[in-house]
């Protein structure tokens, strides 16, 4: 048998791709031929998907918001990406997901029906708990458990413990053992510690409290399965301590970490399930499961870092030696990447599922964006206009193009993003800390409402980018436990990340400052953060571009690669790069840790037959933005040009400046934008800033003030919109007013994140 041990996975997830010996190009492209290898006939594909939001108040459990969405995410993925029959995908949501309901459906639908060679998927999203384990498999003597909708907590909990009818991990081991196939995938998007609400997110775990014990019913049920399997108790203990029963178990977080229930725009979902399913929709080819989960793990960590918490997905496996590294769900999926799929057709009106949309670009899918309708070979055969969207469900209209109209459209047809429509005046949503008294909160709201494009909002209702709050003694104590450095004084106002487990550096004032003065002081910071949000909306789904361009970040004067990025759909070459530099450490979030003073360089490879206009911006941990390229402030718009089939280094060998990593500490992000259209007005705005800074006749990066960078980002959007609208001339479709359009065939937007650490 072949095993992926949980501890081994933590090693390769923490060091991301470096330990795997893979660059991003390897990750994305080595799976191309895997589908051919796995193209043998397979049997039936069965799935049981469980999601619980509405835990009754009588159970003592807090309700969740995104678990039913998780079920929909998996259901649509399995049917439309992996070819599961709809009747073979059973869902249990909310009141259906009782202990008896889950166990009986597992037995009837999965155990009784699965045959050797069949594919089985079990997914659970809901609360997790930890129960007393009399055998003491783990050092803390506890066994992780799934909490059904009727999993009532003992009276007096958390101050008193007691017996509960939760489904233990030991029980899941026995149920998996009873399956007659080895092709088993279990996905658990729940956690087992630290329950409750954290800022704007809900933790999928029972609140910590006194000891919980398995019910007699649970222990008797385990005994029945031991008899059916002919397994002695000692054999049971020995086997489960080795590894999982069979197949693969994917957990959304480590044992001591949080599994987050997050708002994404106007809907909630499990952070891990959303990223996992969105990742699979985007893939251009099948890849082994360990590589896929490593990549999803990196995305989960980065999303968690933006929200201010830690979440590391884990994997443990027990695989057949004949198939030691299978693809996700043990079955090759349809290899055409997509942002959406058509689910219903009524003449030229369709309903669609938008499961492949990146979470950061959802807002750009509300103002009549356009999709390409693609055939089985990935060729564009028409366009579809998105008329409306609620969550990840949308309604659209087929539109004619110069190539004609689509014929015989069927449910299951894939859609790829073509033109994104970004609102003219996107806002920055700031949550108001619930610990503020009513008067203080109202003053904060009124002060923020006076700032253009800053939108204060209550927590828990929708996605927020940051939280405005006051440092309290309790919050300070919590942050000290998390070893957060440079903490402000109790009583000071400032900005938190959405989990409230991290602060925005340099955003807190002095204790005793009035709330109105605090908001006034923060106005430049809020403008910087808004500009960064606008740029990230331009980036959106970095996989959807079709331009063939690769950007790498290296240690200067060496070939040591720190990171690279490229649009997957535009890149066809094989990787010739090494992995992350051996001299560079990797952070908890899977990012290169660059000490202050490290000299870096960017290498841009334009593999297109036409020249590309380039812009590189770096946003630091405080939200300040620096323009790295273009940097020749006395030249024409061609200063931003990278010629066709050419490679350009930044800085160039003869440049007088070097790019040196500097404070503030924390996660910074390099944002790279390549366009077939000139970035004329944004370059003019940058040249004006350089002139005011006395840098007109130099070649060097420039830092910008908050109001300046917001103007530059707006000008950049104008440039991209002009190129998009020009390309639409002659088509039977136009973009509405009030939005800026971005054509993915004319733009490549990429990002490279890294962490600045002390030297």
C-alpha positions in Angstrom: 0.0 0.0 0.0 1.0 3.6 -0.6 0.5 6.2 2.1 0.5 10.0 2.3 0.9 10.6 6.0 -0.7 13.6 7.6 2.6 14.8 9.0 4.3 14.4 5.7 1.6 16.5 4.0 2.1 19.3 6.5 5.7 19.4 5.5 5.0 19.8 1.8 2.1 22.1 2.3 4.1 24.4 4.6 6.9 24.6 2.0 4.3 24.6 -0.8 5.8 23.7 -4.1 9.5 23.7 -3.0 9.4 20.4 -1.2 7.4 18.8 -4.1 10.2 19.8 -6.4 7.7 21.6 -8.7 7.3 25.1 -10.1 3.9 26.4 -10.8 4.4 25.5 -14.5 5.0 21.9 -13.4 1.9 21.9 -11.2 -0.3 23.2 -14.0 1.1 21.2 -16.9 2.5 17.9 -15.8 -1.1 16.6 -15.5 -1.8 17.0 -19.3 -1.0 13.4 -20.1 -2.5 11.9 -16.9 -6.0 11.8 -18.3 -4.8 9.6 -21.1 -3.2 7.2 -18.6 -6.3 7.0 -16.6 -8.7 6.8 -19.5 -9.6 3.2 -18.8 -13.3 2.3 -18.2 -14.5 2.8 -14.6 -17.6 1.7 -12.9 -20.3 3.7 -11.1 -19.6 7.0 -9.4 -21.5 7.6 -6.1 -21.5 10.6 -3.8 -23.1 11.5 -0.5 -22.8 15.2 0.4 -23.8 16.6 3.8 -24.1 20.3 4.7 -25.7 21.7 7.9 -26.3 25.4 8.5 -29.5 25.4 10.6 -28.5 23.7 13.9 -31.6 24.1 16.1 -31.2 26.4 19.1 -32.3 23.5 21.3 -29.0 21.6 20.5 -26.9 24.4 22.0 -25.1 24.7 18.6 -24.6 28.0 16.8 -25.9 28.2 13.2 -23.6 28.3 10.3 -24.1 30.0 6.9 -22.0 28.3 4.2 -22.3 24.6 4.6 -25.3 24.2 2.2 -23.4 26.2 -0.4 -20.5 23.7 0.0 -22.9 20.9 -0.9 -24.0 22.8 -4.0 -20.4 23.5 -4.9 -19.5 19.8 -4.8 -22.7 18.7 -6.4 -22.3 20.9 -9.5 -18.6 20.0 -9.7 -19.2 16.2 -9.6 -22.0 16.3 -12.1 -20.6 18.8 -14.6 -16.8 18.3 -14.2 -16.5 14.6 -13.3 -19.6 13.2 -15.1 -21.4 11.9 -12.0 -25.1 11.1 -12.8 -27.4 13.4 -10.9 -29.3 10.5 -9.3 -26.0 9.1 -7.9 -25.2 12.3 -6.0 -27.3 12.3 -2.8 -27.4 15.4 -0.7 -28.5 15.8 3.0 -28.9 19.4 4.1 -30.0 20.9 7.4 -32.8 18.9 9.0 -32.2 15.9 6.7 -28.7 15.5 8.2 -29.6 13.7 11.4 -27.3 11.1 12.8 -29.6 8.4 11.6 -30.0 10.1 8.2 -26.2 10.4 7.6 -25.4 6.8 8.7 -28.3 5.2 6.9 -27.6 7.0 3.6 -23.9 6.1 3.9 -24.9 2.4 4.3 -27.6 2.3 1.7 -26.2 4.6 -1.0 -22.4 4.0 -0.6 -21.7 0.7 1.1 -24.6 -1.3 -0.4 -24.1 -0.1 -3.9 -20.4 0.5 -4.4 -18.5 -2.3 -6.2 -14.8 -2.9 -6.8 -13.5 -0.1 -9.1 -16.4 2.2 -8.4 -15.7 5.8 -7.3 -17.1 7.0 -3.9 -17.1 10.6 -2.5 -18.3 11.6 1.0 -18.3 15.3 1.9 -19.3 16.8 5.3 -19.6 20.5 6.0 -20.8 21.5 9.5 -19.7 21.7 13.1 -16.9 19.4 14.3 -16.2 18.3 17.9 -13.7 16.3 19.9 -14.8 13.4 22.0 -13.1 11.4 24.7 -11.3 8.4 23.2 -10.8 5.6 25.7 -8.0 4.1 23.6 -6.0 7.4 23.5 -5.0 7.3 19.9 -4.0 11.0 20.0 -1.7 12.5 22.7 -4.7 14.6 24.0 -6.9 11.5 24.3 -9.5 13.0 22.0 -11.1 11.8 18.7 -12.4 14.2 16.2 -16.1 13.9 15.4 -18.8 15.2 13.0 -21.8 16.9 14.6 -25.2 16.0 13.0 -28.1 18.4 13.1 -29.5 16.5 16.1 -26.1 16.4 17.9 -27.4 18.1 21.0 -24.8 19.3 23.5 -25.1 18.3 27.2 -27.2 20.6 29.4 -24.8 23.0 31.1 -22.2 22.9 28.4 -19.5 24.3 28.1 -19.3 24.4 31.9 -20.4 20.8 32.2 -19.5 17.9 30.0 -21.5 14.8 29.1 -22.5 12.3 26.4 -23.3 13.2 22.8 -24.4 11.3 19.7 -21.8 12.8 17.4 -20.2 10.6 14.7 -16.7 9.8 15.7 -13.7 9.6 13.3 -13.5 6.0 14.5 -17.0 5.3 13.1 -16.1 6.9 9.8 -13.0 4.6 9.7 -15.3 1.5 10.0 -17.8 2.8 7.4 -14.9 3.4 4.9 -13.6 -0.1 5.7 -16.9 -1.5 4.7 -16.8 0.0 1.2 -16.0 -2.6 -1.5 -13.9 -0.1 -3.6 -10.5 1.4 -2.9 -11.4 4.6 -4.9 -12.7 6.5 -1.9 -12.5 10.3 -1.2 -13.7 11.9 2.1 -13.7 15.7 2.3 -14.3 17.2 5.8 -14.8 21.0 5.9 -15.1 21.4 9.6 -12.8 21.8 12.6 -12.5 20.6 16.1 -11.3 23.5 18.3 -12.0 27.1 19.0 -15.6 27.4 17.9 -17.7 30.6 17.8 -17.5 33.8 15.9 -14.2 35.6 15.0 -14.7 39.0 13.6 -16.6 38.5 10.3 -16.2 34.7 10.1 -17.8 31.8 11.9 -15.7 28.9 13.1 -17.1 25.4 12.2 -16.5 23.8 15.6 -18.3 23.3 18.9 -17.2 25.9 21.4 -14.4 24.7 23.6 -15.6 23.4 27.0 -15.7 20.5 29.4 -15.1 16.9 28.2 -17.6 15.4 25.7 -18.0 11.6 25.6 -19.4 9.4 22.9 -23.0 8.1 23.6 -23.7 4.5 24.3 -25.5 4.4 20.9 -22.3 5.5 19.1 -20.2 2.8 20.9 -22.7 0.1 20.2 -22.9 1.1 16.5 -19.1 0.8 16.3 -19.4 -2.7 17.9 -21.9 -3.8 15.3 -19.6 -2.8 12.5 -16.7 -4.6 14.1 -18.8 -7.8 14.1 -19.8 -7.3 10.4 -16.3 -6.7 9.3 -14.9 -9.6 11.4 -12.4 -7.2 13.0 -11.2 -7.5 16.6 -11.0 -4.5 18.8 -7.2 -4.7 18.9 -7.0 -5.0 15.1 -9.3 -2.0 14.8 -7.0 0.1 17.1 -3.9 -1.0 15.3 -5.3 -0.2 11.8 -6.7 3.2 12.5 -3.4 4.2 14.2 -1.5 3.4 11.0 -3.5 5.5 8.5 -7.1 5.9 7.1 -9.1 2.9 6.2 -8.8 3.3 2.4 -8.6 5.9 -0.3 -8.0 9.6 0.7 -9.3 11.8 3.5 -8.9 15.5 3.0 -9.4 17.8 6.0 -9.9 21.5 5.6 -7.7 22.4 8.6 -5.2 21.0 11.0 -6.5 19.6 14.3 -5.8 22.7 16.3 -6.8 25.2 13.6 -9.9 27.0 12.4 -12.1 25.9 9.5 -13.7 29.1 8.4 -17.3 29.8 7.3 -16.7 32.9 5.2 -18.8 35.5 3.4 -17.9 35.9 -0.3 -19.8 38.9 -1.6 -23.5 38.0 -1.2 -23.1 34.4 -0.1 -21.3 32.3 2.4 -19.2 29.1 1.9 -16.5 27.1 3.5 -13.2 28.7 2.5 -11.6 25.4 1.7 -14.5 23.9 -0.3 -14.9 27.0 -2.4 -11.2 27.1 -3.2 -11.0 23.4 -3.8 -13.9 23.3 -6.3 -13.0 26.6 -7.9 -9.4 25.3 -8.4 -10.7 22.1 -10.2 -13.0 24.1 -12.5 -9.9 26.1 -13.6 -7.5 23.2 -14.3 -6.4 22.5 -17.9 -5.5 18.9 -17.1 -5.7 16.2 -14.5 -2.9 16.1 -11.9 -2.0 13.8 -9.0 -4.0 14.4 -5.8 -0.9 15.3 -3.7 0.0 18.1 -6.1 -3.6 19.4 -6.4 -4.1 19.6 -2.6 -0.7 21.2 -2.1 -1.8 23.9 -4.6 -5.3 24.3 -3.0 -3.6 24.4 0.4 -1.4 27.3 -0.7 -4.5 29.2 -1.9 -6.3 28.4 1.3 -3.4 29.7 3.4 -3.2 32.9 1.3 -7.0 33.5 1.6 -6.7 32.8 5.4 -3.8 35.3 5.6 -6.0 38.0 4.0 -8.7 37.3 6.6 -6.2 37.1 9.4 -6.2 33.5 10.6 -4.3 30.2 9.9 -5.8 27.3 8.0 -3.7 24.4 6.6 -5.6 21.7 4.8 -4.4 18.1 5.5 -4.4 14.9 3.5 -4.0 11.3 4.7 -4.3 8.3 2.4 -4.1 4.5 2.1 -3.8 3.8 -1.6 -3.5 0.7 -3.8 0.1 0.1 -5.0 -1.3 -0.1 -8.6 -2.6 3.5 -8.3 -0.3 5.2 -5.8 -1.0 8.8 -6.9 -4.5 9.1 -8.4 -6.2 12.3 -9.6 -8.7 14.0 -7.4 -11.8 11.9 -6.7 -10.0 9.0 -8.5 -11.4 10.0 -11.8 -10.1 12.2 -14.7 -12.3 15.2 -15.2 -13.2 17.1 -18.4 -10.0 19.0 -19.2 -11.4 22.2 -20.5 -11.2 24.9 -17.9 -14.3 27.0 -17.2 -15.7 29.8 -15.0 -19.3 28.6 -15.4 -21.6 25.9 -16.7 -25.0 26.1 -18.2 -27.6 24.2 -16.1 -30.9 25.0 -17.9 -31.8 26.2 -21.4 -35.0 27.9 -22.6 -34.5 29.2 -26.2 -31.8 31.8 -25.9 -32.3 32.2 -22.1 -30.1 30.1 -19.8 -29.4 29.5 -16.1 -25.8 28.9 -15.1 -23.6 28.0 -12.2 -20.6 30.2 -11.6 -18.4 27.8 -9.6 -15.2 28.7 -11.3 -15.2 32.4 -10.5 -12.4 33.6 -8.3 -13.6 35.1 -5.0 -11.8 38.4 -5.5 -13.5 39.1 -8.8 -17.1 38.2 -7.9 -18.1 41.9 -7.8 -17.1 42.2 -11.5 -19.8 39.7 -12.4 -22.9 41.8 -11.6 -22.9 44.3 -14.5 -23.5 42.3 -17.7 -20.1 40.7 -18.2 -19.6 38.4 -21.2 -18.7 34.7 -21.4 -17.4 32.7 -24.2 -19.4 29.6 -25.0 -16.9 26.8 -25.7 -17.2 23.5 -27.5 -15.7 20.1 -26.4 -12.3 21.2 -27.8 -12.4 24.5 -26.0 -13.1 26.6 -29.1 -15.2 29.7 -28.7 -18.5 29.2 -30.6 -20.5 32.2 -29.2 -21.0 34.6 -26.4 -23.3 34.8 -23.4 -24.3 37.9 -21.5 -24.8 37.5 -17.7 -28.0 39.4 -17.0 -28.2 38.8 -13.2 -26.4 36.9 -10.4 -27.4 35.8 -6.9 -24.6 34.1 -5.1 -23.1 31.6 -7.7 -26.3 31.2 -9.7 -27.0 33.4 -12.7 -29.3 34.0 -15.6 -28.0 34.9 -19.0 -28.8 35.5 -22.7 -27.1 34.1 -25.7 -25.8 36.9 -28.0 -24.8 36.8 -31.6 -21.2 37.5 -32.7 -19.6 38.1 -36.0 -19.1 34.4 -36.2 -22.9 33.7 -36.0 -25.0 32.3 -33.2 -24.8 29.2 -31.1 -26.9 26.2 -32.2 -28.3 23.3 -30.1 -27.1 24.5 -26.7 -27.4 21.9 -24.0 -27.1 21.9 -20.2 -23.5 21.1 -19.3 -22.0 23.4 -21.9 -19.0 25.2 -20.4 -18.5 29.0 -20.3 -15.2 30.9 -20.0 -14.8 34.4 -18.9 -14.4 36.8 -21.8 -15.1 40.4 -20.7 -15.2 41.4 -17.0 -17.2 44.5 -16.1 -15.8 46.4 -13.2 -18.1 49.1 -11.6 -16.9 52.6 -12.1 -16.8 53.3 -8.4 -16.1 50.1 -6.5 -16.1 50.5 -2.7 -14.1 49.4 0.3 -16.3 47.7 2.8 -15.4 48.3 6.4 -17.0 46.2 9.2 -17.8 48.0 12.5 -16.5 46.1 15.5 -19.4 44.7 17.5 -17.6 45.5 20.8 -18.0 49.3 20.2 -20.9 50.8 22.1 -23.8 52.1 20.1 -22.8 55.8 20.2 -19.2 55.1 19.2 -20.3 52.8 16.4 -22.7 55.4 15.1 -20.0 58.1 15.1 -17.7 55.8 13.2 -20.3 55.0 10.6 -21.2 58.7 10.1 -17.5 59.6 9.8 -16.8 56.9 7.2 -19.9 57.7 5.2 -18.4 61.1 4.6 -15.4 59.5 2.8 -16.0 58.8 -0.9 -16.3 55.0 -1.7 -15.8 53.8 1.9 -18.8 51.7 2.9 -19.2 51.0 6.6 -21.3 47.9 7.4 -22.4 45.6 10.2 -20.5 42.3 10.7 -21.9 39.0 9.6 -24.1 40.3 6.8 -21.7 40.4 3.9 -18.0 40.3 3.0 -15.9 43.0 4.5 -12.3 43.9 3.6 -11.3 45.2 7.1 -12.8 45.9 10.5 -12.7 49.2 12.3 -12.4 48.7 16.0 -10.9 49.6 19.3 -8.1 47.7 21.1 -9.6 46.2 24.2 -7.8 44.3 27.0 -9.4 41.1 25.9 -8.4 41.6 22.3 -4.9 42.5 23.3 -4.6 39.3 25.4 -5.9 37.2 22.4 -3.4 38.8 20.0 -0.5 38.3 22.5 -1.4 34.6 22.7 -1.1 34.5 18.9 2.3 36.2 19.2 1.4 39.3 17.2 4.1 41.9 17.4 4.0 45.7 17.7 0.6 45.7 19.3 -1.1 49.1 20.0 -2.2 50.4 23.3 -5.6 49.5 24.9 -8.2 52.1 24.0 -6.7 53.0 20.6 -8.7 52.8 17.3 -7.5 51.2 14.1 -8.1 48.5 11.5 -8.2 44.7 11.9 -8.3 42.0 9.3 -11.7 40.3 9.1 -10.9 37.6 11.6 -9.8 40.3 14.1 -6.8 38.0 14.9 -4.5 40.4 13.0 -4.1 44.1 12.8 -3.2 46.4 9.9 0.3 47.8 10.7 0.5 51.5 11.5 -3.3 51.9 11.5 -3.8 52.4 15.3 -3.5 55.8 17.0 -3.0 56.8 20.6 -5.2 55.8 23.4 -7.9 58.3 24.1 -8.2 59.5 20.5 -11.8 60.3 19.5 -13.5 58.1 17.0 -14.0 61.0 14.6 -10.3 61.9 14.7 -9.4 58.3 14.3 -11.4 58.0 11.1 -10.0 61.3 9.8 -6.4 60.0 10.5 -7.2 56.7 8.7 -8.5 58.4 5.6 -5.2 58.2 3.6 -4.8 54.6 4.7 -8.4 53.7 3.6 -7.7 55.3 0.2 -4.6 53.2 -0.2 -6.5 50.1 0.7 -9.2 51.0 -1.7 -6.7 51.5 -4.5 -5.2 48.0 -3.8 -8.7 46.5 -3.9 -9.4 48.1 -7.3 -6.1 46.7 -8.7 -7.0 43.3 -7.4 -10.4 43.5 -9.1 -8.4 44.0 -12.3 -6.4 40.9 -11.5 -9.5 38.9 -10.7 -9.3 35.4 -12.0 -5.7 35.2 -13.1 -6.3 31.9 -14.9 -8.8 33.2 -17.4 -6.4 35.2 -19.6 -5.2 33.7 -22.9 -2.0 35.7 -23.3 1.2 33.7 -23.3 3.4 35.5 -20.9 5.4 34.4 -17.9 6.7 36.5 -15.0 9.2 35.3 -12.4 10.7 36.9 -9.3 14.3 36.0 -8.7 17.1 36.9 -6.3 19.1 39.6 -8.2 22.3 38.6 -9.9 21.5 34.9 -9.6 19.2 32.3 -11.2 17.6 31.5 -7.9 13.8 31.5 -8.5 11.6 32.8 -5.7 8.3 32.5 -7.5 6.7 32.7 -10.9 3.2 33.2 -12.3 1.5 33.0 -15.7 -2.0 32.7 -17.3 -2.5 28.9 -17.5 -4.7 29.1 -20.6 -2.1 31.1 -22.5 1.0 29.1 -21.6 1.9 26.0 -23.6 5.6 25.5 -22.9 7.0 23.0 -20.4 8.8 24.3 -17.3 12.5 24.7 -17.4 12.7 26.5 -14.0 14.0 25.3 -10.7 11.9 25.6 -7.6 12.1 28.3 -4.9 15.6 29.3 -4.0 17.1 26.9 -1.5 18.5 29.9 0.5 15.0 31.3 1.2 12.7 30.1 3.9 9.0 29.4 3.4 6.4 31.0 5.6 3.3 29.4 7.3 1.3 30.7 4.4 3.6 28.9 1.9 5.2 32.2 0.7 8.9 33.0 0.2 10.3 34.8 3.3 12.5 37.6 2.1 14.7 39.3 4.8 14.9 43.1 4.7 17.8 44.1 2.4 17.2 41.2 -0.1 17.8 42.3 -3.7 15.3 41.0 -6.2 14.6 41.2 -9.9 11.7 40.4 -12.2 11.9 38.6 -15.5 9.1 39.0 -18.0 8.9 36.5 -21.0 6.6 37.7 -23.7 5.9 34.6 -25.8 3.3 36.4 -27.9 3.8 37.4 -31.5 2.8 40.9 -30.6 4.3 43.4 -28.2 2.8 43.8 -24.7 2.4 46.9 -22.5 3.5 46.1 -19.0 2.9 47.5 -15.5 4.3 46.2 -12.2 3.0 47.4 -8.9 3.9 46.3 -5.4 1.5 46.6 -2.5 3.1 46.2 1.0 1.5 45.0 4.2 0.4 48.6 5.1 -1.4 49.0 1.8 1.1 51.4 0.3 1.7 50.9 -3.4 4.9 51.4 -5.4 5.2 51.5 -9.2 8.1 49.3 -10.2 7.6 49.4 -14.0 7.4 51.5 -16.2 10.2 53.5 -14.6 11.5 55.7 -17.5 9.6 58.9 -16.7 10.8 61.0 -19.6 10.0 58.4 -22.3 6.9 57.8 -24.4 4.3 55.1 -23.9 6.7 52.6 -25.5 8.7 52.8 -22.2 6.2 50.3 -20.9 6.6 47.9 -23.9 8.0 44.4 -23.9 8.6 43.4 -27.5 7.2 40.2 -29.1 9.0 37.0 -28.2 11.4 38.9 -26.0 12.5 38.6 -22.4 13.0 41.7 -20.2 14.7 42.0 -16.8 13.6 44.6 -14.3 15.8 46.3 -13.3 17.9 46.0 -16.4 21.6 45.5 -16.1 22.4 49.1 -16.9 19.8 50.6 -14.6 21.1 52.7 -11.8 18.6 51.4 -9.2 18.1 48.1 -7.4 14.9 46.6 -6.0 15.6 46.0 -2.3 13.1 44.5 0.1 12.3 46.9 2.8 9.8 47.5 5.7 7.0 47.1 6.6 7.1 43.5 7.7 4.3 41.2 6.6 2.9 40.0 3.3 3.5 42.1 0.2 2.2 41.4 -3.3 3.6 42.2 -6.7 0.9 42.8 -9.2 1.8 42.4 -12.9 -0.5 43.6 -15.7 0.3 42.9 -19.4 -2.0 44.3 -22.1 -2.1 44.3 -25.9 -3.4 47.9 -25.7 -1.3 50.9 -24.7 -1.6 52.0 -21.0 -1.4 55.6 -22.2 -3.4 57.6 -19.6 -2.1 55.7 -16.6 1.5 56.3 -17.8 0.7 60.0 -18.2 -0.6 60.0 -14.6 2.6 58.3 -13.4 4.8 60.7 -15.3 3.0 63.6 -13.6 3.6 62.0 -10.2 7.3 61.5 -11.1 7.5 65.2 -12.1 6.1 66.4 -8.8 8.6 64.1 -7.0 11.5 65.5 -9.0 12.1 62.2 -10.8 11.2 63.2 -14.3 14.5 62.5 -15.9 15.3 59.3 -13.9 14.8 55.6 -14.2 13.6 54.4 -10.9 10.5 53.1 -9.1 8.2 55.7 -7.5 6.1 55.6 -4.4 2.7 57.2 -4.6 0.5 59.0 -2.2 -3.0 57.5 -1.5 -4.9 60.0 -3.6 -2.4 59.7 -6.4 -2.4 55.9 -6.6 -6.2 55.8 -6.6 -6.1 58.2 -9.6 -3.5 55.9 -11.3 -5.6 52.8 -10.8 -8.7 54.6 -12.3 -6.6 55.7 -15.3 -5.4 52.1 -15.7 -9.0 50.9 -15.7 -9.8 53.5 -18.3 -6.9 52.3 -20.6 -8.1 48.7 -20.3 -11.7 49.7 -20.9 -10.8 51.7 -24.0 -9.0 48.7 -25.6 -12.0 46.4 -24.7 -14.6 48.7 -26.2 -12.6 49.2 -29.4 -12.5 45.4 -29.8 -16.3 45.2 -29.5 -16.9 47.4 -32.5 -18.8 45.4 -35.1 -20.1 42.9 -32.6 -23.8 42.8 -31.7 -23.1 43.5 -28.1 -22.1 46.6 -26.1 -21.0 47.1 -22.6 -23.4 49.2 -20.4 -22.4 52.6 -19.1 -21.2 52.8 -15.6 -18.7 50.0 -15.9 -15.2 49.5 -17.2 -14.6 46.4 -19.4 -11.6 44.1 -19.4 -11.1 41.6 -22.2 -9.3 38.5 -21.1 -8.0 37.9 -24.6 -6.2 41.3 -24.4 -5.0 41.2 -20.8 -2.9 39.1 -18.5 -3.1 40.0 -14.8 -0.9 38.1 -12.4 0.2 38.3 -8.8 3.3 37.1 -6.8 3.0 37.3 -3.0 5.9 37.2 -0.6 6.5 37.8 3.1 9.0 40.5 4.4 10.8 39.4 7.5 13.6 40.9 9.7 17.1 40.6 8.3 
